[in-house]
Amino acid sequence: MDLGPSPLVFGGAPIGGLYAPVSPETAAGTLAAAWDTGIRAFDTAPHYGAGLSERRIGEFLARRPRDEFTVCTKVGRRLVPADGDVQGAEGFYDTPPLTRVRDYSRDGVRRSLEESLGRLGLDRVDIALIHDPDDFIEQAADEAYPALAELRAQGTVRAVGAGMNSAGALAWLVERCDLDCVLVAGRYTLLDHSAAEVLFPLCQRRGVAVLAAGVFNSGILAGPGDGATYDYAPAPAGLLARARRMRDACASYGVPLPAAALQFTLRHPAVTAAVVGARSAKEITADTSYLSTPIPDTLWAELEGLLHLAGALDGDHGGVCGGSVLGPGRGDEGGVRNRSAGDGLAELEAEPGQREVRQQAPGDAFGGGLDQTELALPQHGRDGLRHRRVVERVG
């Protein structure tokens, strides 16, 4: 999947007013800085600021040639007039007076995408994702996906997929639907490697591109100070201690922890690009600079030691370390390749505002790992053709 010269995708939630208002001038400056660094792919959703992110991205891209950028938006939340105050609703501020209604039906998906196109000022989007269908997983497969497949066949959408926090649920959808890509949030990071257990190998076998979001786990890997957050909630003490040990190991080599976190995610051979959100030009410029930060093999080895010792040292059960190792990735030394991890996080919070705790267990197709029957997935003769088709659609 060709997303442009940068391995980064601009994440549009922050400029939709996530956690705090963002002025129009600041949003435009952030997008301009992203473009200047070479980013040409932009991820947004109706959920992000009740359409504000889509409008801001659309206004910025209106001055750029259409064949020079890629836009990804999502379906599953329709926007309707709000009855009361929306300030701070679902974590977003200074948004239009709209509220979100979950709708994964065929008609809802088509209406949602039509409304998104209007806000974006486009006649098509490059990628459309089913957004957070944790509690609507069967309807997502039976209604939302076929609706997107029809739009793909018509050319309104070039590639279709799903965007979630749950690696297990995404694997369930990849098995059952002809997806071109998935966006997995927070499940392949220095603190949680659960996506590498089943989802990544499955995507590699079926030619499904992976967009990895939440590489900083909502903040803890950007700066594990007091009050740091993990998956949009206060970080557990043990997990915070683990992140601080990683930060100190990186500092001994003059490497910022966020640089190691970002490069870790991108080194996995299944990952096509990393989605990074930013609310200022300074943030997105810093994220881009992390790509060129040299990271020696000896640091990766120290991080590997911390990964193996984490459970014994801090007793933390929040992140997932199970058996993951650092090693060569993408054919170069010092990269990262995971051999084993559990899909064991209980909290599946794909976005702020979706704060639901679901216990995951092996064989739980909607949130946990897959059982041995599901692990023994057959190779599909069309996989190579599907991979080439994805490149043709979005490239």
C-alpha positions in Angstrom: 0.0 0.0 0.0 1.7 3.2 -1.2 0.9 6.0 1.2 3.5 8.4 0.0 7.2 9.1 0.8 6.8 9.0 4.6 6.1 5.9 6.7 3.9 8.1 8.8 0.2 8.8 8.5 -1.2 12.0 10.1 -3.7 11.2 12.8 -6.5 13.7 12.8 -8.0 13.2 16.2 -6.0 15.9 18.1 -6.9 18.7 15.6 -10.5 17.8 16.2 -10.2 19.2 19.7 -9.2 16.0 21.5 -8.6 16.9 25.2 -8.5 20.6 24.5 -9.5 23.1 21.8 -7.3 23.6 18.8 -7.7 26.9 17.0 -8.2 26.9 13.2 -4.8 28.6 12.7 -3.0 26.0 14.8 -4.7 23.1 13.0 -3.8 24.5 9.6 -0.2 25.0 10.8 0.0 21.5 12.1 -1.3 20.1 8.7 1.2 22.3 6.8 4.1 21.1 8.9 3.0 17.5 8.3 2.9 18.1 4.5 6.4 19.8 4.7 7.9 16.8 6.3 6.7 14.6 3.5 3.5 13.1 5.0 0.9 12.5 2.3 -1.6 10.3 4.1 -4.3 11.6 6.5 -6.5 9.6 8.8 -9.7 11.1 10.2 -13.2 10.1 11.2 -16.6 11.7 12.0 -15.9 10.8 15.6 -13.0 13.2 15.8 -14.5 16.4 16.9 -17.9 15.6 15.6 -16.8 16.2 12.0 -14.3 19.0 12.8 -11.3 17.0 11.9 -12.7 16.0 8.6 -13.6 19.6 7.8 -10.1 20.9 8.7 -8.3 18.2 6.7 -10.6 18.8 3.8 -10.0 22.5 3.8 -6.2 22.0 3.9 -6.1 19.4 1.1 -8.4 21.4 -1.1 -5.3 23.4 -2.3 -3.4 20.2 -3.1 -3.5 18.0 -6.2 -5.9 15.1 -5.6 -3.4 12.5 -6.8 -0.8 13.6 -4.3 -2.5 12.6 -1.1 -4.4 9.7 0.6 -7.4 10.2 2.8 -8.7 7.6 5.2 -12.0 8.1 7.1 -14.3 5.8 9.0 -17.9 4.6 9.3 -20.0 3.4 12.2 -20.7 6.7 14.0 -23.3 9.0 12.3 -23.6 12.6 13.4 -27.0 14.0 14.4 -28.0 17.3 16.0 -27.3 17.3 19.8 -30.0 18.2 22.4 -27.7 19.6 25.0 -24.2 20.9 25.6 -21.5 19.0 23.7 -18.4 20.7 25.3 -16.1 17.9 26.2 -18.3 15.2 24.9 -16.3 12.0 24.4 -13.1 14.0 25.1 -13.5 16.6 22.3 -13.8 20.4 22.8 -15.1 23.3 20.7 -16.9 21.0 18.3 -20.1 21.5 16.3 -23.4 20.9 18.1 -23.6 17.3 17.0 -23.7 14.0 18.8 -22.7 10.5 17.7 -25.0 7.6 17.0 -23.6 4.1 16.4 -24.9 2.8 13.0 -23.2 -0.2 11.2 -26.2 -0.9 9.0 -25.9 -0.8 5.2 -27.8 2.4 4.9 -26.0 4.0 7.9 -22.6 3.2 6.3 -23.6 4.7 3.0 -25.1 7.8 4.6 -22.1 8.2 6.9 -19.6 8.1 4.0 -21.7 10.5 1.9 -21.7 13.0 4.8 -18.0 12.5 5.3 -17.3 13.2 1.6 -19.3 16.5 2.1 -17.2 17.6 5.0 -14.0 16.6 3.3 -15.0 18.2 0.0 -14.1 15.1 -2.0 -15.9 12.8 -4.4 -14.1 9.7 -3.1 -11.9 8.6 -0.2 -8.9 6.3 -0.6 -9.6 4.2 2.5 -12.8 3.6 4.5 -12.6 1.8 7.8 -15.3 0.3 10.0 -14.7 2.2 13.2 -14.7 0.4 16.7 -17.4 -2.2 16.0 -16.5 -4.1 19.3 -20.2 -4.4 20.3 -21.4 -4.7 16.7 -18.9 -7.1 15.3 -21.4 -9.4 13.5 -23.3 -6.5 12.0 -19.9 -5.1 10.9 -19.2 -8.3 9.0 -22.7 -8.8 7.7 -23.8 -5.3 6.8 -21.1 -2.6 7.1 -18.4 -4.6 5.2 -20.7 -5.5 2.2 -21.8 -1.9 2.0 -18.2 -0.8 1.8 -17.4 -3.5 -0.7 -20.1 -2.2 -3.0 -18.7 1.3 -2.7 -15.2 -0.1 -3.4 -16.6 -1.8 -6.6 -18.1 1.5 -7.6 -14.9 3.5 -7.1 -16.2 5.7 -4.3 -13.7 4.0 -2.0 -10.4 2.5 -3.1 -9.7 0.3 -0.1 -11.7 -0.9 2.8 -10.9 -2.2 6.3 -11.5 -1.8 10.0 -10.0 0.3 12.7 -10.0 -1.0 16.3 -8.1 -1.5 19.5 -8.8 -5.2 19.7 -6.3 -7.3 17.8 -8.5 -10.4 18.3 -11.6 -8.7 16.8 -9.6 -7.4 13.9 -8.3 -10.9 13.2 -11.9 -12.2 13.3 -12.9 -9.6 10.6 -9.8 -10.3 8.5 -10.7 -14.0 8.4 -14.3 -13.3 7.3 -14.1 -10.3 5.0 -12.1 -9.3 2.0 -10.3 -6.4 3.7 -7.5 -4.4 2.2 -6.1 -3.0 5.4 -6.6 -2.7 9.2 -5.8 0.0 11.6 -4.8 -1.4 15.0 -4.5 1.1 17.9 -2.1 0.6 20.8 -1.6 -3.2 20.3 1.9 -3.2 18.9 4.1 -1.0 21.1 7.0 -1.3 23.5 4.4 -2.0 26.2 1.9 -4.2 24.3 2.7 -6.6 21.5 -0.6 -8.5 21.3 -1.1 -7.7 17.6 2.0 -9.8 16.7 0.4 -13.0 18.0 -2.3 -13.7 15.5 -3.3 -10.5 13.7 0.0 -9.7 12.0 0.8 -13.2 10.7 -2.8 -13.4 9.4 -2.5 -10.1 7.6 0.8 -11.1 6.1 -0.7 -14.4 4.8 -3.7 -12.6 3.3 -2.0 -9.6 1.9 -3.7 -7.1 4.3 -1.9 -3.9 5.0 -1.5 -2.8 8.6 -1.6 0.7 9.9 -0.4 0.9 13.4 -1.8 3.7 15.6 -1.3 4.5 19.2 2.4 3.9 19.1 2.9 5.9 22.3 -0.1 4.2 24.1 -1.8 7.6 24.4 1.1 9.3 26.1 3.1 7.1 28.4 5.8 6.3 25.8 6.0 9.9 24.8 6.8 10.9 28.4 6.4 8.6 31.4 6.1 11.4 33.9 3.7 11.8 36.8 0.2 11.7 35.5 1.1 9.9 32.3 -1.7 8.1 30.5 -1.9 4.6 29.1 -4.8 3.9 26.7 -6.5 7.2 27.7 -6.5 6.4 31.4 -4.0 7.0 34.2 -1.1 4.6 33.8 -0.9 1.8 36.4 2.1 2.2 38.7 3.8 -1.0 37.5 3.4 -0.1 33.8 4.7 3.5 34.5 7.8 2.0 36.3 8.4 -0.2 33.2 8.2 2.8 30.9 10.6 4.8 33.0 13.2 2.0 33.0 12.9 2.0 29.2 13.2 5.8 29.1 16.4 5.6 31.3 17.9 2.9 29.1 17.3 5.0 26.0 18.7 8.1 27.7 22.0 6.4 28.4 22.4 6.2 24.6 21.1 9.7 24.0 18.0 8.3 22.4 14.5 9.8 23.2 12.1 7.1 24.3 9.5 8.2 21.7 12.1 7.6 19.0 12.5 4.0 20.1 8.8 3.6 20.5 8.1 4.8 17.0 10.9 2.8 15.3 9.9 -0.3 17.2 6.4 -0.3 15.7 7.7 0.5 12.1 10.3 -2.3 12.2 7.8 -5.1 12.2 7.5 -6.4 8.6 3.7 -6.6 8.8 3.4 -2.8 9.5 2.9 -0.6 6.4 2.8 2.7 8.3 2.4 4.3 11.7 -0.4 6.7 12.4 0.7 9.6 14.7 -1.6 12.2 16.0 -0.4 15.8 16.5 -2.0 19.0 17.7 0.9 21.4 16.8 3.5 21.8 14.2 6.2 21.2 16.8 4.7 17.8 17.7 4.5 16.5 14.1 8.0 17.8 13.3 9.3 16.0 16.4 7.6 12.7 15.4 9.2 12.9 11.9 12.6 13.6 13.4 12.4 10.3 15.4 12.6 8.4 12.2 16.2 9.3 11.7 17.4 8.8 15.3 20.2 6.2 15.3 19.4 3.4 17.7 22.3 1.0 18.4 21.8 -2.8 18.6 23.0 -2.7 22.2 20.1 -0.5 23.2 17.6 -2.9 21.5 19.3 -5.6 23.6 18.8 -3.7 26.8 15.1 -3.1 25.9 14.8 -6.8 25.2 16.0 -7.5 28.7 13.5 -5.1 30.2 10.7 -6.7 28.2 11.6 -10.2 29.6 12.1 -8.9 33.2 9.1 -6.6 33.2 6.6 -8.9 34.8 9.0 -10.1 37.5 10.2 -6.6 38.3 7.0 -4.6 38.6 4.2 -7.2 38.8 2.3 -5.3 36.1 -0.5 -7.0 34.3 -1.5 -4.0 32.2 0.9 -4.3 29.2 1.6 -7.5 27.3 5.2 -8.7 27.0 4.8 -12.5 26.7 7.8 -13.9 25.0 8.4 -11.0 22.6 11.9 -10.6 21.4 13.9 -7.8 19.7 15.8 -8.9 16.6 16.3 -8.2 13.0 13.4 -6.6 11.2 12.7 -5.7 7.6 16.1 -7.2 6.8 18.2 -4.8 8.8 20.2 -5.2 12.0 18.7 -4.0 15.3 15.1 -4.1 14.2 12.2 -5.7 16.0 10.4 -8.9 15.4 7.9 -10.5 17.7 7.7 -14.2 18.1 5.0 -14.5 20.7 2.7 -12.4 22.7 -0.7 -12.6 24.3 -3.7 -10.6 23.4 -4.4 -10.1 27.1 -5.4 -6.5 27.7 -8.7 -6.2 29.4 -9.5 -2.6 28.4 -10.3 -2.3 24.7 -10.6 1.5 24.3 -10.2 2.2 20.6 -11.1 5.8 21.1 -11.7 8.1 24.1 -15.4 7.9 24.9 -15.5 4.2 24.3 -14.5 3.2 27.8 -15.6 -0.4 28.1 -13.8 -3.2 29.9 -14.0 -6.6 28.3 -12.2 -9.6 29.6 -10.2 -11.4 26.9 -9.4 -15.1 26.8 -8.0 -17.5 24.3 -10.7 -18.4 21.8 -12.7 -15.2 22.3 -13.1 -14.1 18.7 -14.5 -10.7 19.7 -11.7 -9.6 21.9 -9.1 -12.2 22.8 -6.8 -14.6 21.0 -8.0 -17.2 18.6 -8.1 -20.9 19.3 -6.0 -23.5 17.7 -8.5 -24.2 14.9 -8.5 -20.5 14.0 -4.7 -20.4 14.2 -4.4 -23.1 11.6 -5.7 -20.8 8.8 -5.2 -22.0 5.3 -3.2 -20.1 2.7 -5.4 -18.5 0.1 -4.4 -18.8 -3.5 -5.6 -15.3 -4.1 -3.4 -13.7 -1.5 -0.7 -12.5 -3.9 -3.3 -11.0 -6.2 -5.0 -9.3 -3.3 -1.8 -7.7 -2.2 -1.2 -6.3 -5.6 -4.8 -5.1 -5.8 -4.4 -3.1 -2.6 -1.3 -1.4 -4.1 -3.2 -0.6 -7.3 -6.2 0.8 -5.4 -4.4 3.1 -3.1 -1.1 3.6 -4.8 
